[in-house]
Amino acid sequence: MNVPRTRVQRRPVHGVLLLDKPLGLSSNQALQKAKWLLRAEKAGHTGTLDPLATGVLPLCFGAATKFSQQHLDADKTYETTLRLGQKTSTADAEGDVIQERDVTCTPERVSEVLNLFTGSISQVPPMHSALKIDGKALYEYARQGITVEREVRQIVIYSLTLIEIQLTGHAPSLTLKVHCSKGTYIRTLGEDIGEALGCGAHLSALRRVNTGPFGAAECISLAALETMSEADRETHLKSVDCLLHSHTVVMLKPDDAGRFLSGVRRMGQWPDLEHVAVYGESPRALLGSAHVKAGELIPGRLLSPIEIQQILEAEPAAAPIRAGQE
């Protein structure tokens, strides 16, 4: 006899969970698991990690989903292992080996090649990626055996550090630490380095150790979350405004805060600013993002009064804030 599954009672949850994504799960699978554990109504992530990859995956809940785009532009740092001498269909260990070559390069040549891939470089996104063309992810075309023309991108590799080198034996490899700009495909970087070395390569391991200001040491695993009570899980949520860490802070008095929340521009003695995090002064609460032009504070993504109230109620000595009428 089939036992009916108990329906999870969802609830409003607001904040950012820094997850150490496990091997073998897609970013969405990890997100859905964490969402279920927190019983959250709304959730999203800030850019994907392949099932092969582990490491820092910021998950956004509730009001934080409004600012997830801010974090997609963040620089990233990865540690990756390149298996030399083998090229695969997907540029990583999940694909079929389609070419094998001898590894004849020297440590000196490896250093020369790594220098070539440091700085501003061009890169063609891989077919096995989530990048969408005509509304369809590239990996969907790849699964059908279709190759789509992709535009060359300019990316920046700020540093490329050699951690370990093994040029002999049955599995020659390089382990690298890569600090890069947004839009960098590490699989493509590894494959391109392999071609420059004359032996080919694919990624056998990939771990994201930093994304923007968030590091692996701050993250928690799904396994650890599963062992906790719901209250303990909530303690691992960072505040919504951690996604706006690089924004200039503007504080508004209650009347101005209410009007700003209604989408009304405010005038002040502010210099032109592209990225602003706007707070209400009493009580102190994040209202949303904005930019300043010619002394006008122009609303961007705004929290709703209900979201603000829910966030305040989760904190000590919470007090209401309401949108005003112009």
Disulfide bonds with the S-S distance in Angstrom:
none
